[in-house]
């Protein structure tokens, strides 16, 4: 379940960067308070909870206000996810 969710988030980040989805579309589908509640209930790894929470709280605001910090945060999340996925092998 954790690997699946990680790949889903990584795919969403790629879709945003490739202009396949907007931030609002990803937020509706993935980075929502409902999703955060569900992954907490499933007791998924704290890294995934942190990434989801960061997505909800920060990325939308950063995207609108500071493009450099937004890209930095996206890179950080992407790297966290890749590391997490590699550790799950």
Wavefront OBJ file of the C-alpha trace (Angstrom):
o trace
v 0.000 0.000 0.000
v 2.809 2.413 0.898
v 4.678 1.807 -2.353
v 1.474 2.219 -4.357
v 0.682 5.518 -2.643
v 4.280 6.705 -3.143
v 4.100 5.980 -6.851
v 0.755 7.744 -7.061
v 2.157 10.907 -5.456
v 5.287 10.749 -7.610
v 3.099 10.434 -10.708
v 1.061 13.450 -9.636
v 4.203 15.535 -9.170
v 5.367 14.507 -12.634
v 1.938 15.331 -14.082
v 2.049 18.816 -12.562
v 5.550 19.446 -13.893
v 4.578 18.178 -17.352
v 1.431 20.359 -17.354
v -0.775 17.275 -17.605
v -2.666 18.220 -14.441
v -3.039 21.471 -12.592
v -2.207 21.848 -8.934
v -5.925 22.230 -8.185
v -6.715 18.946 -9.934
v -4.072 17.086 -7.929
v -5.200 18.744 -4.749
v -8.781 17.586 -5.394
v -7.668 14.024 -6.094
v -4.788 13.470 -3.711
v -3.669 16.290 -1.437
v -6.872 16.719 0.487
v -7.659 16.576 4.201
v -9.729 13.456 3.475
v -6.695 11.704 1.972
v -4.568 12.698 4.942
v -7.156 11.230 7.320
v -7.296 7.988 5.328
v -3.540 7.449 5.206
v -3.323 8.183 8.927
v -6.091 5.616 9.559
v -4.187 3.099 7.431
v -1.122 3.841 9.551
v 1.051 4.472 6.514
v 4.660 5.481 7.024
v 5.239 8.881 8.620
v 7.145 10.047 5.529
v 4.008 9.623 3.421
v 1.888 11.445 5.974
v 4.431 14.276 6.059
v 4.500 14.513 2.259
v 0.710 14.597 2.044
v 0.485 17.206 4.767
v 3.176 19.305 3.083
v 1.305 19.018 -0.201
v -1.892 20.226 1.405
v -0.377 23.036 3.429
v 2.497 24.440 1.439
v 2.773 23.657 -2.223
v -0.336 25.439 -3.443
v 0.674 28.607 -1.626
v 4.294 28.371 -2.771
v 3.239 27.832 -6.362
v 1.309 31.080 -6.304
v 3.870 33.155 -4.408
v 7.390 31.907 -5.010
v 8.321 29.806 -8.025
v 11.853 29.061 -6.785
v 10.708 27.780 -3.389
v 7.910 25.837 -5.072
v 10.340 23.997 -7.346
v 12.649 23.387 -4.399
v 9.781 21.865 -2.400
v 8.686 19.742 -5.356
v 12.267 18.479 -5.747
v 12.428 17.715 -2.042
v 9.184 15.728 -2.108
v 10.242 13.910 -5.263
v 13.572 12.929 -3.686
v 11.869 11.779 -0.470
v 9.514 9.605 -2.486
v 12.282 8.082 -4.594
v 14.295 7.279 -1.476
v 11.240 5.787 0.206
v 10.408 3.632 -2.831
v 14.010 2.367 -3.082
v 13.942 1.411 0.595
v 10.767 -0.620 0.077
v 12.449 -3.055 -2.369
l 1 2 3 4 5 6 7 8 9 10 11 12 13 14 15 16 17 18 19 20 21 22 23 24 25 26 27 28 29 30 31 32 33 34 35 36 37 38 39 40 41 42 43 44 45 46 47 48 49 50 51 52 53 54 55 56 57 58 59 60 61 62 63 64 65 66 67 68 69 70 71 72 73 74 75 76 77 78 79 80 81 82 83 84 85 86 87 88 89
